Amino acid sequence: MRISFWVKWSLCLAVAAACLSDAAAFSKPELEREARGALSKVYSRNSVAADLGRRCLAVLVFPDAHRVGLGLAIQTGTGVLFF
């Protein structure tokens, strides 16, 4: 059975909307606290990442990332950019 283009497109949009509905789960202070915690965990486990973090201008952290693998390759998350 062949699925039409519009059915596939509607399914993709429905999955994306379901993933994005959780995007506002954190308030700004909570999100920043979670991001700093995730970054410090990475730095404590990986000395190369810590050294690179000290030398870079900015770091983008996604403490809450979601991946949907139903053959659609959809990935969403809420992140913080530290300067």
Beta strands, then each sheet from edge to edge (+ up, - down):
strand 1: 59-68
strand 2: 74-82
sheet 1: 1+ 2-
end
